């Protein structure tokens, strides 16, 4: 990947963290952090502009580092059913050779 991705929405970050943990090694745990970008950042084209109008997810990406301020403990966790739906969606994207806009 050429970018670091982040969102301004706590629960959106929680969803991304849960998906990352789901796709990671057995026993991976999701974590959400409050971060500050150190440089220029832009809307994430994978979920904005080209795929959705505007930036409703408030998702961004940067080529610069992010500074971690603190870990966030309170965020909405996904249900096992919701995570299974996301697993199926990601598998469908992979099966259809969906590409990340980089």
C-alpha positions in Angstrom: 0.0 0.0 0.0 1.2 3.5 -0.8 -1.1 5.2 1.8 -2.1 5.2 5.4 -5.9 5.2 5.8 -7.9 6.8 8.6 -11.4 8.2 9.3 -12.9 11.0 11.4 -15.7 8.7 12.6 -15.0 6.6 15.7 -17.4 3.9 14.8 -16.1 3.8 11.2 -12.7 3.3 12.6 -14.1 0.5 14.8 -15.6 -1.3 11.7 -12.2 -1.0 9.9 -10.4 -2.3 13.0 -12.8 -5.3 13.3 -12.4 -6.2 9.7 -8.6 -5.9 10.0 -8.6 -8.2 13.0 -11.0 -10.6 11.2 -8.5 -10.8 8.3 -5.4 -11.0 10.6 -3.8 -13.9 12.4 -6.0 -16.1 14.6 -6.6 -14.2 17.9 -6.1 -10.7 16.5 -7.9 -8.0 18.5 -9.3 -4.8 17.0 -8.0 -1.4 18.3 -9.1 2.1 17.6 -6.8 5.1 18.0 -7.2 8.9 18.0 -4.6 10.1 15.5 -3.3 13.3 14.1 -2.0 13.5 10.5 1.5 14.9 10.1 1.1 16.1 6.5 -1.4 16.6 3.7 -4.3 14.1 3.4 -7.1 13.6 0.9 -10.5 11.9 0.6 -10.1 8.2 0.3 -11.2 7.5 -3.4 -12.0 3.9 -2.5 -15.1 5.0 -0.6 -15.6 8.6 -1.9 -16.0 10.5 -5.1 -15.5 7.6 -7.6 -17.7 5.2 -5.6 -19.9 7.4 -3.4 -20.8 11.1 -3.7 -18.9 13.3 -1.4 -17.2 11.8 1.7 -20.1 10.5 3.9 -17.7 8.1 5.7 -15.2 10.9 6.4 -12.5 8.6 5.2 -9.1 9.9 4.3 -5.6 8.7 3.2 -2.1 10.1 3.4 1.4 9.2 2.4 2.7 10.8 5.6 2.8 9.2 9.1 0.0 9.6 11.7 0.8 10.4 15.3 -1.1 8.2 17.7 -2.6 10.3 20.5 -4.4 7.7 22.5 -6.3 4.4 22.2 -10.1 4.8 22.1 -11.9 2.2 24.3 -15.5 3.0 23.6 -16.8 2.3 20.1 -19.6 0.3 18.6 -18.7 -3.4 18.2 -20.0 -5.4 15.2 -22.2 -8.4 15.8 -20.9 -11.8 14.7 -23.7 -11.7 12.0 -22.5 -8.3 10.7 -18.9 -9.5 10.6 -19.9 -12.5 8.6 -21.7 -10.2 6.2 -18.5 -8.2 5.8 -16.5 -11.4 5.3 -18.9 -12.4 2.5 -18.7 -8.9 0.9 -14.9 -8.9 1.0 -14.8 -12.4 -0.5 -17.1 -11.3 -3.3 -14.9 -8.3 -4.0 -11.8 -10.6 -4.2 -13.7 -13.1 -6.4 -14.6 -10.2 -8.8 -11.0 -8.9 -8.8 -12.0 -5.6 -7.3 -9.0 -3.3 -7.2 -8.1 -0.7 -4.5 -7.6 2.7 -6.0 -4.1 3.5 -5.1 
